[in-house]
Amino acid sequence: MIIEEFMSRNLECASMTDSLQQAVKKMTDKNVSSLVVVDMNNIPIGLVTERDIVRKCCSREQLNCSTFRVSEIMTSSPITIISEAAPEEAAELFLKNKIRHLLVIDKNTRKAVGTITPMDFTRYREHMRRKGQVGKSEEDSAIEKILDYYRD
């Protein structure tokens, strides 16, 4: 099993110069919880999540969020994983870095091809359970760690 088999391919992008308002509208319209911020060559340079928006903008009462740009809110140099990586590697990155969005990139082009969130692990686990393929492999153990961590 590799990451590419259960990652979310519903990938939406933003530019550093987009307004926060534009980013929120795109997230709402496309029903996604994050936007990949890309440069002019479509290479990922950042990630904006709903959590970033709440923590870095909305929680500051005196600030006018309509003046913010994506570049002020995004997480620069997001943590990435190649699409051919094993789920255990993704689980380790989640736990080590305490993140909720992991950007999946193509190892040759370095372009974003998807994301992984704890929900993707949940969907994958349910898919494997329906097929009767849930056991005690390293992969299963890694997925359980992720689900336990985010369940608490």
Contacts in CASP RR format, 6 or more apart in sequence:
PFRMAT RR
TARGET T0000
AUTHOR 0000-0000-0000
METHOD contacts of the structure
MODEL  1
MIIEEFMSRNLECASMTDSLQQAVKKMTDKNVSSLVVVDMNNIPIGLVTE
RDIVRKCCSREQLNCSTFRVSEIMTSSPITIISEAAPEEAAELFLKNKIR
HLLVIDKNTRKAVGTITPMDFTRYREHMRRKGQVGKSEEDSAIEKILDYY
RD
1 86 0 8 1.000
1 87 0 8 1.000
1 139 0 8 1.000
2 83 0 8 1.000
2 84 0 8 1.000
2 85 0 8 1.000
2 86 0 8 1.000
2 87 0 8 1.000
3 81 0 8 1.000
3 82 0 8 1.000
3 83 0 8 1.000
3 84 0 8 1.000
3 85 0 8 1.000
3 86 0 8 1.000
3 87 0 8 1.000
3 89 0 8 1.000
3 90 0 8 1.000
3 104 0 8 1.000
3 116 0 8 1.000
4 83 0 8 1.000
4 84 0 8 1.000
4 104 0 8 1.000
4 113 0 8 1.000
5 124 0 8 1.000
6 87 0 8 1.000
6 116 0 8 1.000
6 120 0 8 1.000
6 121 0 8 1.000
6 123 0 8 1.000
6 124 0 8 1.000
6 127 0 8 1.000
7 83 0 8 1.000
7 104 0 8 1.000
7 113 0 8 1.000
7 114 0 8 1.000
7 115 0 8 1.000
7 116 0 8 1.000
7 120 0 8 1.000
8 114 0 8 1.000
8 115 0 8 1.000
8 116 0 8 1.000
8 117 0 8 1.000
8 120 0 8 1.000
9 113 0 8 1.000
9 114 0 8 1.000
10 30 0 8 1.000
10 32 0 8 1.000
10 114 0 8 1.000
11 36 0 8 1.000
11 112 0 8 1.000
11 113 0 8 1.000
11 114 0 8 1.000
11 115 0 8 1.000
12 26 0 8 1.000
12 27 0 8 1.000
12 30 0 8 1.000
12 32 0 8 1.000
12 34 0 8 1.000
12 35 0 8 1.000
12 36 0 8 1.000
13 35 0 8 1.000
13 36 0 8 1.000
13 37 0 8 1.000
13 38 0 8 1.000
13 42 0 8 1.000
13 112 0 8 1.000
14 22 0 8 1.000
14 23 0 8 1.000
14 26 0 8 1.000
14 35 0 8 1.000
14 36 0 8 1.000
14 37 0 8 1.000
14 38 0 8 1.000
14 48 0 8 1.000
14 70 0 8 1.000
15 37 0 8 1.000
15 38 0 8 1.000
15 70 0 8 1.000
16 37 0 8 1.000
16 39 0 8 1.000
16 45 0 8 1.000
16 69 0 8 1.000
16 70 0 8 1.000
16 71 0 8 1.000
16 74 0 8 1.000
17 69 0 8 1.000
17 70 0 8 1.000
17 71 0 8 1.000
18 69 0 8 1.000
18 70 0 8 1.000
19 66 0 8 1.000
19 68 0 8 1.000
19 69 0 8 1.000
19 70 0 8 1.000
20 53 0 8 1.000
20 57 0 8 1.000
20 65 0 8 1.000
20 66 0 8 1.000
20 68 0 8 1.000
20 69 0 8 1.000
20 70 0 8 1.000
20 72 0 8 1.000
20 73 0 8 1.000
21 65 0 8 1.000
21 66 0 8 1.000
22 70 0 8 1.000
23 35 0 8 1.000
23 48 0 8 1.000
23 53 0 8 1.000
23 70 0 8 1.000
23 73 0 8 1.000
24 53 0 8 1.000
26 32 0 8 1.000
26 35 0 8 1.000
27 33 0 8 1.000
27 34 0 8 1.000
27 35 0 8 1.000
27 50 0 8 1.000
33 49 0 8 1.000
33 50 0 8 1.000
33 101 0 8 1.000
33 117 0 8 1.000
34 47 0 8 1.000
34 48 0 8 1.000
34 49 0 8 1.000
34 50 0 8 1.000
34 101 0 8 1.000
34 115 0 8 1.000
35 47 0 8 1.000
35 48 0 8 1.000
35 70 0 8 1.000
36 44 0 8 1.000
36 46 0 8 1.000
36 47 0 8 1.000
36 78 0 8 1.000
36 103 0 8 1.000
36 112 0 8 1.000
36 115 0 8 1.000
37 44 0 8 1.000
37 45 0 8 1.000
37 46 0 8 1.000
37 47 0 8 1.000
37 48 0 8 1.000
37 70 0 8 1.000
37 71 0 8 1.000
37 74 0 8 1.000
38 44 0 8 1.000
38 45 0 8 1.000
38 112 0 8 1.000
39 45 0 8 1.000
42 111 0 8 1.000
42 112 0 8 1.000
43 110 0 8 1.000
43 111 0 8 1.000
44 78 0 8 1.000
44 80 0 8 1.000
44 103 0 8 1.000
44 105 0 8 1.000
44 110 0 8 1.000
44 111 0 8 1.000
44 112 0 8 1.000
45 76 0 8 1.000
45 77 0 8 1.000
46 74 0 8 1.000
46 75 0 8 1.000
46 76 0 8 1.000
46 77 0 8 1.000
46 78 0 8 1.000
47 74 0 8 1.000
47 75 0 8 1.000
47 78 0 8 1.000
47 101 0 8 1.000
47 103 0 8 1.000
48 70 0 8 1.000
48 73 0 8 1.000
48 74 0 8 1.000
48 75 0 8 1.000
49 75 0 8 1.000
49 100 0 8 1.000
49 101 0 8 1.000
51 100 0 8 1.000
52 73 0 8 1.000
52 74 0 8 1.000
52 75 0 8 1.000
53 65 0 8 1.000
53 73 0 8 1.000
56 72 0 8 1.000
56 73 0 8 1.000
57 63 0 8 1.000
57 65 0 8 1.000
57 68 0 8 1.000
57 73 0 8 1.000
58 65 0 8 1.000
78 101 0 8 1.000
78 103 0 8 1.000
79 93 0 8 1.000
79 97 0 8 1.000
79 99 0 8 1.000
79 102 0 8 1.000
79 103 0 8 1.000
80 102 0 8 1.000
80 103 0 8 1.000
80 104 0 8 1.000
80 105 0 8 1.000
81 89 0 8 1.000
81 90 0 8 1.000
81 93 0 8 1.000
81 102 0 8 1.000
81 103 0 8 1.000
81 104 0 8 1.000
81 105 0 8 1.000
81 116 0 8 1.000
82 104 0 8 1.000
82 105 0 8 1.000
82 106 0 8 1.000
82 107 0 8 1.000
83 104 0 8 1.000
83 105 0 8 1.000
83 106 0 8 1.000
83 107 0 8 1.000
83 113 0 8 1.000
83 114 0 8 1.000
84 107 0 8 1.000
86 139 0 8 1.000
87 121 0 8 1.000
87 124 0 8 1.000
87 139 0 8 1.000
87 142 0 8 1.000
87 143 0 8 1.000
88 138 0 8 1.000
88 139 0 8 1.000
88 141 0 8 1.000
88 142 0 8 1.000
90 102 0 8 1.000
90 116 0 8 1.000
90 142 0 8 1.000
91 121 0 8 1.000
91 142 0 8 1.000
91 143 0 8 1.000
91 145 0 8 1.000
91 146 0 8 1.000
92 142 0 8 1.000
93 99 0 8 1.000
93 102 0 8 1.000
94 100 0 8 1.000
94 102 0 8 1.000
94 118 0 8 1.000
94 146 0 8 1.000
94 149 0 8 1.000
95 145 0 8 1.000
95 146 0 8 1.000
95 149 0 8 1.000
100 117 0 8 1.000
100 118 0 8 1.000
100 150 0 8 1.000
101 115 0 8 1.000
101 116 0 8 1.000
101 117 0 8 1.000
102 115 0 8 1.000
102 116 0 8 1.000
102 117 0 8 1.000
103 112 0 8 1.000
103 114 0 8 1.000
103 115 0 8 1.000
104 112 0 8 1.000
104 113 0 8 1.000
104 114 0 8 1.000
104 115 0 8 1.000
104 116 0 8 1.000
105 111 0 8 1.000
105 112 0 8 1.000
105 113 0 8 1.000
106 113 0 8 1.000
118 146 0 8 1.000
118 147 0 8 1.000
118 150 0 8 1.000
121 143 0 8 1.000
121 146 0 8 1.000
121 147 0 8 1.000
122 147 0 8 1.000
124 143 0 8 1.000
125 134 0 8 1.000
125 143 0 8 1.000
125 147 0 8 1.000
128 134 0 8 1.000
128 140 0 8 1.000
134 140 0 8 1.000
END
